């Protein structure tokens, strides 16, 4: 795992939280919720990719 993945996740979190606050303060709570969900999906897709790489590495390591 690379440290850049942690920085990417942190950057997405910061951007999503700023957008969430701006949208919530302007009275657009639904868009704020959708922005939060979109950020969560993006981060989960990044993590799922890393987990898939981990499983393939374990499979290769133990020659399964």
Secondary structure, 3 states (H helix, E strand, C coil): CCHHHHHHHHHHHHHHHHHHHHHHHCCCHHHHHHHHHHHHHHHHHHHHHHHHHHHHHHHHHCCC
